[in-house]
């Protein structure tokens, strides 16, 4: 899902495909970001990878990406509910799509490693 939400608009923007996904409401994207962050946190914590080398670096990248995605989804959502008084600046669609592609790739990698 994350690869599709991020990859198809990026490919369309670069002119490689002639179609794209329709624009979704911001609330749906925020909730999708939070759900993806929870899955990434779970994957980073429960992955049975080695404690050194490339697997450890990917595990840490998964954890950091989960925290970034959680902040990107949670802060604007809480601001729209009036819970907090600040919000993040508007991120460009290209950055969000790239973050979704990275999230999808990390989830796919974690899924192939077994939990």
C-alpha positions as CSV (number, residue, x, y, z in Angstrom):
1,X,0.0,0.0,0.0
2,X,2.8,2.4,0.9
3,X,4.7,1.6,-2.2
4,X,1.7,2.3,-4.3
5,X,0.7,5.5,-2.5
6,X,4.2,6.9,-2.8
7,X,5.6,5.2,-6.0
8,X,2.7,5.8,-8.5
9,X,2.6,9.6,-7.9
10,X,6.4,9.8,-8.1
11,X,6.4,7.9,-11.3
12,X,3.7,10.1,-12.7
13,X,5.6,13.2,-11.7
14,X,8.7,12.0,-13.5
15,X,6.6,11.2,-16.6
16,X,7.1,7.4,-16.5
17,X,3.4,6.5,-16.1
18,X,0.4,8.3,-17.5
19,X,-1.9,7.7,-14.5
20,X,-1.9,8.6,-10.8
21,X,-3.8,8.0,-7.6
22,X,-6.5,10.6,-6.9
23,X,-5.8,13.2,-4.2
24,X,-6.9,11.9,-0.8
25,X,-8.0,14.1,2.2
26,X,-5.2,15.1,4.5
27,X,-6.8,13.3,7.5
28,X,-6.6,9.9,5.7
29,X,-3.0,10.5,4.9
30,X,-2.3,11.4,8.5
31,X,-4.0,8.2,9.8
32,X,-2.2,6.2,7.1
33,X,1.1,7.6,8.3
34,X,0.3,6.7,12.0
35,X,-0.7,3.2,11.0
36,X,2.5,2.8,9.0
37,X,4.6,4.1,11.8
38,X,3.1,1.7,14.3
39,X,3.9,-1.2,11.9
40,X,7.4,0.0,11.4
41,X,8.0,0.4,15.2
42,X,6.7,-3.2,15.6
43,X,8.9,-4.4,12.9
44,X,12.0,-2.6,14.3
45,X,11.4,-4.0,17.8
46,X,10.4,-7.5,16.9
47,X,12.8,-8.2,14.1
48,X,15.2,-11.0,15.0
49,X,18.1,-9.6,13.1
50,X,21.8,-9.6,14.1
51,X,23.1,-7.0,16.4
52,X,25.9,-5.8,14.1
53,X,26.4,-5.0,10.5
54,X,23.9,-4.2,7.8
55,X,20.9,-5.8,9.5
56,X,21.4,-3.6,12.6
57,X,21.7,-0.5,10.4
58,X,18.4,-1.4,8.6
59,X,16.8,-2.0,11.9
60,X,17.8,1.4,13.2
61,X,16.7,3.0,9.9
62,X,13.3,1.3,10.4
63,X,13.1,2.7,13.9
64,X,14.1,6.2,12.9
65,X,11.7,6.2,9.9
66,X,8.9,5.0,12.2
67,X,9.5,8.0,14.5
68,X,9.6,10.4,11.6
69,X,6.4,9.0,10.1
70,X,4.7,9.0,13.5
71,X,5.5,12.7,14.0
72,X,4.4,13.6,10.4
73,X,1.1,11.9,11.0
74,X,0.4,12.6,14.7
75,X,1.3,16.3,15.1
76,X,-1.0,17.6,12.3
77,X,-3.8,15.3,13.4
78,X,-3.6,16.5,17.0
79,X,-3.3,20.1,15.8
80,X,-6.5,19.7,13.7
81,X,-8.3,18.4,16.8
82,X,-7.1,21.4,18.9
83,X,-5.1,19.3,21.3
84,X,-1.7,21.0,20.5
85,X,-1.1,24.5,19.5
86,X,1.6,23.9,16.9
87,X,1.9,22.0,13.6
88,X,4.5,21.0,11.1
89,X,5.1,23.1,8.0
90,X,3.3,21.8,4.9
91,X,5.5,19.1,3.4
92,X,5.8,18.9,-0.4
93,X,3.9,16.0,-2.0
94,X,7.2,14.7,-3.4
95,X,8.7,14.4,0.1
96,X,5.6,12.6,1.4
97,X,5.6,10.2,-1.5
98,X,9.3,9.5,-1.0
99,X,8.7,8.8,2.7
100,X,5.9,6.4,1.7
101,X,8.2,4.6,-0.7
102,X,10.9,4.2,2.0
103,X,8.3,3.0,4.5
104,X,7.0,0.4,2.0
105,X,10.5,-0.8,1.2
106,X,11.4,-1.1,4.9
107,X,8.2,-3.0,5.6
108,X,8.9,-5.4,2.7
109,X,12.4,-6.0,3.9
110,X,11.2,-6.6,7.5
111,X,8.6,-9.0,6.2
112,X,11.2,-11.0,4.3
113,X,13.4,-11.4,7.4
114,X,10.8,-13.1,9.6
115,X,9.7,-11.9,13.0
